């Protein structure tokens, strides 16, 4: 019999957005190196994406190494359906909640999978899901999601500047005098921290390393709008396990976590408040799950303002190709004749076809999806040249980026 799984299961597919700003702020290759920080601490360290790119680490399954996304916003770990043969028979079928509605998912006994020397099977059960939309959205070969059912037993550190993910067995003492400490509550299996908003409002935000965008509870979002403390921006589409959804977004005048204050923060209107990677990458983050604390240090991106430009098109990546997924009518891209299905070949004379040339330290001969997002969302008024293919015919256009502030009907 189907039932609603008691823990609220939120998959990464719910927040990797198709945004009418340019494209997804994603994509850096995962390395395969694994280092011990110090013998007496028994910690693991992995190279991961920098500056808000997805956090991928290698997981060993029956002698194979596969990429898993570190997702503190998902209460359960997930395996891609292509790995079903490794999992045996399903234990039961469950209905899970996603922003796109309730959908069925099979629950399996966790196989003998390892992260370094740590066995994943203590989580008991995992969910099987089709992660292809996530691979298209990120341009990464992601075949699993490492949720808080695993992470809650550990102390984890994310260094967005260096591109490092660490699992600690003992607390790293150097954090005590160099960071701000905040209490973390675990609700529905995921970590939350409070943030202050204009008008004496506050909200409990999910710390969500599995999302690129940040969200604000829709009731608070609407209240801030009525009070003039939020400016509407673009409409966007999101991948979810239950299908696609469309939501609104805007810029809140001010948002603060303790002494850390940011102006004009871009937030989506959603069912939950959450901090995604673009916000979290303003910091170096350490989450002590066993003790219920989060520590924040300013990163080099701390003062970087949120993007304000839009091209009016969104891209996904399929087998290395950057494909136009959607185009907003009367937008810079739409007015220039760009259509869904077009394959982007060059932007401003640079190739954008082979993301594999992006290395872990930021030198890049071609564009990855993160680079493209930055280029297409940073400077309103900038003219961008595009070369794309449509049915094997090459086409060239110029688009002028617009400021992504528009009136949206609720």
N, C-alpha and C positions, 0 to 999 in steps of 0.2 A: 504493500500500500504506500502511496506517496504521502509524504508529510513535509511540513515546513521545518527545515533544519534549524534547530534552536539558536545556534550561534548565527549572528547576522553575517552572511558571507558576501563580501563585496570584491568583485574581481577587477583587476587592472583594466579590463576592456571597457569599464564604465567611464573612464576619465581620459583616455588617450584621445584627445579631441581632434576633429576635423574643423579647424578654425578658419573663418574668413578673414584671416590676418595675413596669410601667406601659406604656412604649412605647420607641421608638427615640430616642436622644439626638441628634436630627438637625435639619437643615433651616434654611438661611438662603439667601436669594436671592443669585445671583451678579450683580455689577455688570458693566457693559461698559466701564468706564473703563480706560485703559492709560496709565501715566505713566513717563517716563524719570526715574530717580532723580537722575542727574547726567550731563551729556554726556560727561564723560571716563571714565565707568564703563560706559556702554552697558548698563545693567541695566533690566529690565522689572519693573513692579509692578502687581499686580491686587488688587482688593478680594475677599475671600473670607469664608467663615463664621467667626464668632468662637467662642471658648470650647469648641471641640470639634465644631463643626458641620462638614459636609463641605466640602472645599477644591475649589471649582469655578473653572475659568478658561476664557475663551473661546478656541476654536480655529477658525480660518478654513479652510473646505474648499470649494473651487470657488465662491468668492464668498458662501458661507453662513457664519454664525457659529453654532457649536454648543457646548454645555457639556461639558467634559471634567473628570473627577475626577482630582486629583493623588494618585497611589497609589504610594508608595515600597515598598509590600509586594508589588507585582506586577512580575515581571521583564519582561513584555511589555506593550506598549500594545494597547488593545482598541477596536474600533469596533462600534457597535450594528448589528444585522442589518438595520435599516431603511435603512442607508447602503450596502447591498450594491451598488446600481447605480453608486455612485461608485468602486467598487474594481476593476472588471473581473473576470476569471476567477480562481478560486482556484488557488494554486500547488500545494497538496497538502492532505491532511487528516491531522490529528494527533490522537493521544490525549493529553489533558492531565489532570494530577492535580488534584483538588479534595478538600476534606474529605468531600464526599458520594460520592466514587468517581471513576473514570476516565470521561471523556466525550469524544466526538469534537468537534473544532473545525476550521474551515477557516482556512488560512494564506494571506494575501493580500500582494501587494506594497503597501507603504505609499504612499498617494496624496500628492498635492501639498497637504499641510496645513501651516498655520503657526500658531505661538504667537508673537504679536507679529511681529518680523522674523526669527524663527528657523524654518527649515523642519524639519518633523518627519520627512521622508522619509529622512534619514540612518540611521534605525533599520533600514531594509531591508524588514522584513516586520511585519505586524500580525495579530492574531487577530480574527475576526468572532464575535460572541456576542449572544445575546438579553439585553439589559440591562433589560428591563421589571421583573423582580423588584427590581432595585436602585432603579428609579424609585419603585416602590410603597413600598419600605422607607424611602427618604429623603424622599419628597415633592418631589424635584427632577427636572427634565427633563435627566437625564444620558444622553448618547448616545456617550460614549467614556471611556476610562481612559488616563491618561498614566502609563506605567510607567517603571521605571528604565532601560529601553533608551534612553529619551530623557534622563531626569534625570541619569544617570551622567556626562554630559559637562559638567555645570554645577555651580555653587554655588547652593544654594537656601536661602531664609530664610522662616520662617513666624512671623509676629507674631500670636499668637492674641488678644492684648489689643486691638489695633487692627483686626484682621481684614485682614491684608495678606500676600500671597504675592509673593516677589521672586526673580528670577533674576539672578544676578550674573555678570559676565564677569571681574571681578577681585575679590579678597578684600576685604570691607568692614572696614577697619582698626579701626573703633570696637568691633568684637567682641573684639579681642585682650585688652583690659584689663577687660572687663565680663562675662566669661563663663568657664565651665569647659570645657576641651577634653578630648575622649575619642577614642580610636582607634576607627575603624569598619572592620569586615571585610565584604567582599562575598562572600556564600555563596549559591549558587543564584541569583545575579543580584540579590539584595536586600541592603540594609545591615543590619548587626547591631551591637549594643553589649552589653557585659556588665553584669549587675546582680547584686548580692549578696542572698542570702536567708537566713533563719534556719537554724541548724544547720550553719554553715560551708558552705553550698551557694551555687552561683552558676549562672546560666544565660545563654546568648547570646540576646538578645531582638531580633527583627526590628523595625526602626523602620518602622511601618506606618501611613502617613497615609491609607490607604484603608480602615481599619477603625475602628469606633467603640469596640469593646471591646478589652480586653487579655487575653492568654492566657498560660498557663504549660504547659510540656511535661508531658504526663500522668504520666510516671514521677516527675518532681520533685514534681508536684502530689500524687500518692498518697503519696510519701515524707514530705512535710511534714504531710500529714493524719495519718499513723501516729504521727508524732512530737509531735502536738498543736500544731503551728505554723501550722495552717490550720483555719478554721471553715467548714463547708459552708454554702452559701446556696441559691439557687434552681436549678431545672432550666430550660433555655432551648432554643428552637429557632432555627436559623440558616438563612438562604438560602444555597445554594451552587449552582454551575453544574450539579452532578450531582444536585440535589434538596435536600430539607431534611434536616438532621441535628439530633439532640438531644444536648445536652451538659450537664455539671454545672459549677457555679461555686462560688467560695468567697472568703474573705477571708484573705490571708496576713498574719501578724502584722507583718512588717516587710519593706520592700524598699528598696534603696539603689543609686544610681548615683553612685559617687565620694562626695562630701560631701553629696549630696542624699538625704535619708532620709524615707520616708513610712511611716506606720503604717496597718494594716488596709486593705490595697490589694485591691480586687476584681479577681479573675482567673478566666477560664474555663479549664477543663481541655481541653487540645487537643494536637494532634500537634506544634506548634511553640510556642515562647515568642515573644510579640510585644507591643509597646507600641502600642496604638491611640490614637485622638485624645483620648479622655477622660483618659488619662494624659499624653500629650504636651502637652496644652493647659495643663498646670501650668507650662510653660516657654515661652520664646521659643527657637526651634530654628533653627540654621544647619547645613546639611550640606554640607561641601566634598567632593563625590564624587571629583574628580580627585586630591586629596591623601589621602583616606581619613580624614577627621576629622569629628566632630560637636561643635558648641558649644552649650551650654545656659545660659540665663539664667532666673532665676525670673520667672514671670508673676504677675499679680494673683490667679490661681487656684491658686498653688503650695500653699497650706495648706488648700485646700478638701477636706473629707473625702469619700470615696466614698459614694454613696447607700446607704441601708439599709432603705428602706421598699418595700412592694410593694402594688399594687392587685390583682394576679392576672390582669390582662388585658394584651393587647398590641394595638397599633394599626398599621395601614399607611395610606398615603394614596393614594387613587385619584381623579384629576381634582379635587383640592382637598378631597375629603371624607375625614375621619378615620373609618376603618372598623375595627371590632373584628375582629381576625384570629383570636385564640384567647383562651379563658378557662380558667383553671385551676380545677378543681372545689374546692369548699370554701374558695375564696379570698374576699377582700372583694367583688370584682366578681361572682364566681360565686354566692356566697350571696345577693347582691342581685338576681339574675335577669338580669344582663347576659349576652348570648349572641353568639357569632360572627356577623358580618354586620350587627349593629347599627351605625348611623351616629351618631357622637357629634356633638351640636349645640352644647351649652354645658357648661362646667365652672365651677362656682362663679359662675354668672351671666354668664360671658364667652363670647363666640363663639369657636369653634375651627374654623370652616369655611373661612376665607379666609387662607391663609398668605401670600399675595402682599402683604399689608399690612406684613409685617415688613421693616424697612429695615436697612441695613448697620451702623447705629450703635446698635442695640439698643432703639429705641423701637418699641413694638408695640401696636396696638389690639386685635388678635386673637391667639390662641395659634398658634404654630407647633409642629412636633413636638418640638423641643428644649424649648420652654417646658412642654409637656405632660409630657414625661419628668421634668423637674425637679419639677414639681408633684406628680406621682404616685409619686415615689420618695424624697422628701427627709425627710418628717416622719412616722415611725411614730406611730399614734394619731390623726392628723389626720382629720377628717371632710370628705369631698369630695362635693359635690352634682353629679349628672350628669343631663343631659337628652339623650335619644337617640331616634332614629327606628327603628321596626321595622315594615316594610310600611306606611309612611306614617302610622303611629300614633305619637304622641309619648308617651314614658314618662319618668318622673322617679324617681331612686333616690338614696339616700345610701350611701356606702361609707366604712368606717373603715380607713385604711391599716394594714397589719401590718408588723412587722419581718421582713425577708426572710432569716431564718435558719431552716433546716429540715434535718432529717436526710435524706440522700439515699443510696439503696442503690447501690453500685457495680455 
